[in-house]
Amino acid sequence: MSAPLTSVPTTRRILVIEDDHDISHLLALNLRGLGHEVCLAASGTEGLGRAQAARYDLIVLDLRLPGIDGLEVCRRLRQRPDYTPILMLTARCTELDRVLGLEIGADDYLTKPFSVPELLARVKALFRRIEAMAATASAKAPPVLRAGELTIDSTRRRATLGERIVELTAKEFDLLAHFAAHPGQVYTRAQLLDAVWGYGHDGYEHTVNSHINRLRAKIEADPTEPRYILTVWGVGYKFSDEEWT
């Protein structure tokens, strides 16, 4: 069994949703060794309840759980306006499982069996990425962006079309805000993966396609003739630079 690694000064709250007692307590031991506060849940139902009742900085989520499975837990959490990074664990290793996890909003994916040092490295990388994204957003993006009838409020993490609030998942909002902060700039799918999803998602460009399709369904009057998020054939996508007011 690996010994806890040396602690770091920043304390964060982590929820581990894992039904295997040995694995969950090993994770708790090592994450606490990094100086973090760890809460455990042994089923999807219990984990979802804890995640909805309190604020966590990271959720380590097993895919196969009693009660509500990990995919459904992830899906429900991504319907909430607040964003919590999710590191998904699973004994499965098929392409379909990885795609499903990323499609519904997992930030990273680790297949069992895994080494504790590798998992802790992923945890640290996720925290660094979230901090970097927050710093970049606050430094570069104006708090409110307007294009046509669309308004994007980065401070409140809210998008509106006219007077109507657009219900977006956390990743959909991140993608829309990234596009709108760089009107006219063309991005490949790989560049959007790196900018919005980050570490661990190379090779899942179709995730970008599905998120853009969902965004268009929510913000475009006619998704087949988009006004805001435009396709640049043979390259990728861009946000229209003709709608700014």
Secondary structure, 3 states (H helix, E strand, C coil): CCCCCCCCCCCCEEEEECCCHHHHHHHHHHHHHCCCEEEEECCHHHHHHHHHHCCCCEEEEECCCCCCCHHHHHHHHCCCCCCCCEEEEECCCCHHHHHHHHHCCCCEEEECCCCHHHHHHHHHHHHHHHHHHHHHHHHHCCCEEEECCEEEECCCCEEEECCEEECCCHHHHHHHHHHHHCCCCCECHHHHHHHHHCCCCCCCHHHHHHHHHHHHHHHCCCCCCCCCEEEECCCEEEECCCCEC
